[in-house]
């Protein structure tokens, strides 16, 4: 019996198979959330209500009300270049909407919503912000860029980060990446001080901080 | 992550809109939301108003411009924009530095100057999750938990209305030092008189009053200003103590914050350095003068020495700017 077969027999699953399966789950996250959304739709009814949006002006709009009476509204955003829409409630943060409603898994939560760790960062209308501190209803029509997009556009930061070991456990890395992207958009050739300053709100418990400076400077030179 | 309480959300189209919505009662305004969202998420207060009025949808309220001898900053101007503005950096250095030292880069991209000066006070008893300490700033008991417990970061200039919490704003001392005025929907208030011990608020604003604009008189040519902050983590933290100094040819204005319920001017220290050439010795004396009337609580005697040091450093930084 080979060692791999032996390992399989004892654990029931090889590491290779586990990673493959996990990949399928991750890949299917957005599909699953869409299915969840359509499943939830069965419990909602669309009613026309008169809602006062501003104090003096009263307009009639269609709102969707869930079975428990919670009013749902639609959030329209341009997410990573594509128009997207999902149902939100008035108390949802942008992180809730993007993660639960649109399947964006790069928005992490390290500080339990204190706004202290930067791991839920996204670029909203050109500004790197914390999505756990922004209300979804206030972001209607926003242009949002998340760490997923850097892979799509093949941004030099991705390779520079991989090459320079910027991730250890990797949980904080999407937050660092998108903040670094916002810095490079603003300052294409940042100094060490600029980088330290811009990443000041991102926490890495593994302590990869020095590597980010190397990687971002490398990415600024086009990945060389 | 905890979800927020369910509420009604209104996008205001003008300050008049927002005031009218506030007058209906059971409502509060939100600008950047970086203080308010956390306060609501962790149920810091016994109850929260049901309606949130979003001010960010008010058009043209985030300007930074010089006009008629004043620097005028719209209440919704983001802290990062103030910190990066060339005019502010050149002529109002203390404010630019204060805005730059506030919180983390992400929070500066969200937080507004109007919100920064109106944020609730900082005290770990007041801010404890789920309204754990029902203190006197919440209007229910007569107890200040800091008085008999760990008060290492609390007030060193005594308690006001029996509260020992401190005002954590970084921009506040800069505004006081630069002699700013705060324009609200009702009146114009001098920056020095803007803060107060309210329940649970930290300003003199009425329940239906909103900050619209901040006006700072352009300092005379040759004036220099600086801001310094002591915090545990430099990149993201509230101040243990901070200080802003404006030195003009004839006088000086020094304001400290995070040492009392309100930003506190050090008028004795100002008199000491007015019109004199600043030396290290004079700055040290001024720092000691600034904390002459300080009274330590049981755990924060160290903070008096720290304050004297920060005042000294800020005076030297302003003189050498």
HADDOCK unambig.tbl for C-alpha pairs under 7 A between the chains (distance, minus, plus):
assign (segid A and resid 53 and name CA) (segid B and resid 10 and name CA) 5.89 0.50 0.50
assign (segid A and resid 53 and name CA) (segid B and resid 11 and name CA) 6.71 0.50 0.50
assign (segid A and resid 54 and name CA) (segid B and resid 10 and name CA) 6.44 0.50 0.50
assign (segid A and resid 54 and name CA) (segid B and resid 11 and name CA) 6.46 0.50 0.50
assign (segid A and resid 54 and name CA) (segid B and resid 12 and name CA) 6.01 0.50 0.50
assign (segid A and resid 54 and name CA) (segid B and resid 17 and name CA) 6.86 0.50 0.50
assign (segid A and resid 55 and name CA) (segid B and resid 17 and name CA) 5.76 0.50 0.50
assign (segid A and resid 55 and name CA) (segid B and resid 20 and name CA) 6.82 0.50 0.50
assign (segid A and resid 55 and name CA) (segid B and resid 21 and name CA) 6.18 0.50 0.50
assign (segid A and resid 90 and name CA) (segid B and resid 6 and name CA) 6.70 0.50 0.50
assign (segid A and resid 90 and name CA) (segid B and resid 7 and name CA) 6.41 0.50 0.50
assign (segid A and resid 90 and name CA) (segid B and resid 8 and name CA) 6.57 0.50 0.50
assign (segid A and resid 90 and name CA) (segid B and resid 9 and name CA) 6.39 0.50 0.50
assign (segid A and resid 91 and name CA) (segid B and resid 4 and name CA) 5.66 0.50 0.50
assign (segid A and resid 91 and name CA) (segid B and resid 5 and name CA) 6.45 0.50 0.50
assign (segid A and resid 91 and name CA) (segid B and resid 6 and name CA) 5.19 0.50 0.50
assign (segid A and resid 91 and name CA) (segid B and resid 7 and name CA) 6.40 0.50 0.50
assign (segid A and resid 112 and name CA) (segid B and resid 1 and name CA) 4.90 0.50 0.50
assign (segid A and resid 113 and name CA) (segid B and resid 1 and name CA) 5.66 0.50 0.50
assign (segid A and resid 114 and name CA) (segid B and resid 38 and name CA) 6.10 0.50 0.50
assign (segid A and resid 127 and name CA) (segid B and resid 109 and name CA) 6.32 0.50 0.50
assign (segid A and resid 128 and name CA) (segid B and resid 106 and name CA) 5.83 0.50 0.50
assign (segid A and resid 128 and name CA) (segid B and resid 109 and name CA) 6.84 0.50 0.50
assign (segid A and resid 129 and name CA) (segid B and resid 106 and name CA) 4.71 0.50 0.50
assign (segid A and resid 129 and name CA) (segid B and resid 107 and name CA) 6.80 0.50 0.50
assign (segid A and resid 129 and name CA) (segid B and resid 109 and name CA) 6.30 0.50 0.50
assign (segid A and resid 129 and name CA) (segid B and resid 110 and name CA) 6.41 0.50 0.50
assign (segid A and resid 130 and name CA) (segid B and resid 106 and name CA) 6.12 0.50 0.50
assign (segid A and resid 133 and name CA) (segid B and resid 33 and name CA) 6.77 0.50 0.50
assign (segid A and resid 133 and name CA) (segid B and resid 34 and name CA) 5.89 0.50 0.50
assign (segid A and resid 133 and name CA) (segid B and resid 37 and name CA) 6.11 0.50 0.50
assign (segid A and resid 198 and name CA) (segid B and resid 105 and name CA) 5.98 0.50 0.50
assign (segid A and resid 200 and name CA) (segid B and resid 104 and name CA) 5.98 0.50 0.50
assign (segid A and resid 200 and name CA) (segid B and resid 105 and name CA) 6.58 0.50 0.50
assign (segid A and resid 200 and name CA) (segid B and resid 235 and name CA) 4.89 0.50 0.50
assign (segid A and resid 200 and name CA) (segid B and resid 236 and name CA) 6.56 0.50 0.50
assign (segid A and resid 201 and name CA) (segid B and resid 104 and name CA) 4.66 0.50 0.50
assign (segid A and resid 201 and name CA) (segid B and resid 105 and name CA) 5.96 0.50 0.50
assign (segid A and resid 201 and name CA) (segid B and resid 106 and name CA) 6.53 0.50 0.50
assign (segid A and resid 201 and name CA) (segid B and resid 235 and name CA) 6.76 0.50 0.50
assign (segid A and resid 201 and name CA) (segid B and resid 236 and name CA) 6.13 0.50 0.50
